[in-house]
Amino acid sequence: MKPSLEDERRALLEQIEASRAVYRRMLADEPTRGAAAGTSVRSRGMAWMLDHPLWVAGGVALLVLLAPRIAVRRRRSAAQPATQQTTQRRAALPVPEMAARGGTLRALLTVAVLLLRDPARLRAATQVAGSAWQWLQRRRHARVQATTSASGLKPY
């Protein structure tokens, strides 16, 4: 059965109204996602980071833990005598001008300097850190509530 012209007209009007609503939200800078609802985040990546603070914290922790180890491993392998094939391969590769040194502290300071250069990045990082902090506080509060309600006594 073929839809009537009136049904087609209604469907088109609904589509037009939906697209107008999307454009209104975009022009008014209204966020469209969960945790980002209290903030004015335009980037999908930042909205994802605000929605998933544990993944972000885990990724940063992994990066902070692994980056110095990889640098140490590279230095050790550079100090060991190389075979002829390895020497030829290394000669074909471009040599980096500045080798990684300083480890975890240097990595954290570099991130801090990059954030401080751009106020927008600093605000975004502050929002991510604040979101993670609020999430941790809510989780801690829920854990305290669960222990007090289960035993009837305060945990302190």
C-alpha positions as CSV (number, residue, x, y, z in Angstrom):
1,M,0.0,0.0,0.0
2,K,1.4,3.4,-1.0
3,P,1.5,6.1,1.6
4,S,-0.8,9.1,1.0
5,L,0.6,12.5,0.1
6,E,-0.5,13.8,3.5
7,D,1.7,11.1,5.2
8,E,4.7,12.0,3.0
9,R,4.2,15.7,3.8
10,R,4.1,15.0,7.5
11,A,7.2,12.9,7.3
12,L,9.1,15.6,5.4
13,L,8.0,18.2,7.9
14,E,9.2,16.1,10.8
15,Q,12.6,15.7,9.1
16,I,12.8,19.4,8.5
17,E,11.9,20.2,12.1
18,A,14.5,17.7,13.4
19,S,17.3,19.2,11.3
20,R,16.2,22.7,12.5
21,A,16.5,21.5,16.1
22,V,20.0,20.2,15.4
23,Y,21.1,23.5,13.8
24,R,19.5,25.5,16.7
25,R,21.5,23.4,19.2
26,M,24.7,23.9,17.3
27,L,24.3,27.6,16.9
28,A,23.4,28.0,20.6
29,D,26.4,25.9,21.7
30,E,24.2,23.5,23.5
31,P,25.9,20.2,24.4
32,T,24.1,17.0,23.3
33,R,25.8,14.3,25.4
34,G,25.8,12.8,28.9
35,A,28.5,14.2,31.2
36,A,29.1,17.1,28.8
37,A,25.6,18.4,29.5
38,G,26.9,20.8,32.2
39,T,29.7,22.1,30.0
40,S,30.0,23.7,26.6
41,V,32.1,21.2,24.8
42,R,32.2,21.4,21.0
43,S,34.7,18.6,20.3
44,R,33.5,15.0,20.1
45,G,36.9,13.9,21.6
46,M,36.5,16.2,24.6
47,A,32.9,15.0,25.1
48,W,34.1,11.4,25.0
49,M,36.8,12.2,27.6
50,L,34.3,13.8,29.9
51,D,32.0,10.8,29.5
52,H,34.8,8.3,30.2
53,P,37.1,9.7,32.8
54,L,38.4,6.3,33.9
55,W,39.6,5.4,30.4
56,V,41.4,8.8,30.1
57,A,43.0,8.3,33.6
58,G,44.0,4.8,32.7
59,G,45.5,5.9,29.3
60,V,47.5,8.7,31.0
61,A,48.7,6.4,33.7
62,L,49.8,3.8,31.1
63,L,51.6,6.4,29.1
64,V,53.4,7.8,32.2
65,L,54.5,4.3,33.2
66,L,55.5,3.0,29.8
67,A,57.1,6.0,28.2
68,P,60.2,6.1,30.4
69,R,60.7,2.3,30.2
70,I,60.6,2.5,26.4
71,A,63.2,5.3,26.4
72,V,65.5,3.3,28.8
73,R,65.1,0.2,26.6
74,R,66.1,2.2,23.5
75,R,69.1,3.6,25.3
76,R,70.3,0.1,26.4
77,S,69.9,-1.3,22.9
78,A,71.8,1.7,21.5
79,A,74.6,1.0,24.0
80,Q,75.0,-2.7,23.1
81,P,77.2,-3.7,20.2
82,A,75.1,-4.1,17.0
83,T,75.3,-6.7,14.3
84,Q,76.3,-5.6,10.8
85,Q,72.7,-5.8,9.6
86,T,71.4,-3.7,12.5
87,T,74.1,-1.1,11.9
88,Q,73.1,-0.9,8.2
89,R,69.4,-0.5,9.1
90,R,70.1,2.2,11.6
91,A,72.3,4.1,9.2
92,A,69.4,4.1,6.7
93,L,67.0,5.7,9.3
94,P,67.0,9.4,10.0
95,V,68.6,10.2,13.3
96,P,66.5,12.2,15.8
97,E,68.0,15.5,16.8
98,M,67.0,15.2,20.5
99,A,66.9,11.9,22.3
100,A,64.2,11.4,25.0
101,R,65.7,12.0,28.4
102,G,64.2,12.8,31.8
103,G,61.5,10.1,32.1
104,T,58.2,10.6,33.8
105,L,58.8,14.0,35.3
106,R,59.8,15.5,32.0
107,A,56.8,14.0,30.3
108,L,54.5,15.5,32.9
109,L,56.2,18.9,32.7
110,T,55.9,18.8,28.9
111,V,52.2,18.1,29.1
112,A,51.8,20.9,31.6
113,V,53.7,23.4,29.4
114,L,51.6,22.5,26.4
115,L,48.4,22.9,28.4
116,L,49.5,26.3,29.8
117,R,50.3,27.7,26.3
118,D,46.7,27.5,25.2
119,P,43.9,28.7,27.5
120,A,41.3,26.6,25.7
121,R,43.3,23.4,26.3
122,L,43.8,24.4,29.9
123,R,40.1,24.8,30.4
124,A,39.4,21.5,28.7
125,A,42.0,19.7,30.8
126,T,40.5,21.3,33.9
127,Q,37.0,20.1,32.9
128,V,38.3,16.6,32.4
129,A,40.1,16.6,35.7
130,G,37.0,18.0,37.5
131,S,34.8,15.5,35.9
132,A,37.1,12.7,37.0
133,W,37.2,14.1,40.5
134,Q,33.4,14.4,40.7
135,W,33.1,10.8,39.5
136,L,35.5,9.6,42.2
137,Q,33.7,11.5,44.9
138,R,30.3,10.1,43.8
139,R,31.8,6.6,43.8
140,R,33.3,7.1,47.2
141,H,30.1,8.5,48.6
142,A,28.1,5.6,47.2
143,R,30.6,3.1,48.8
144,V,30.3,4.8,52.2
145,Q,26.5,4.7,51.8
146,A,26.6,1.0,51.0
147,T,28.7,0.2,54.0
148,T,26.6,2.3,56.4
149,S,23.3,0.9,55.2
150,A,24.5,-2.7,55.3
151,S,25.8,-2.7,58.9
152,G,23.8,0.1,60.3
153,L,27.0,1.6,61.7
154,K,29.1,4.4,60.4
155,P,32.4,3.3,58.9
156,Y,34.4,5.8,61.0
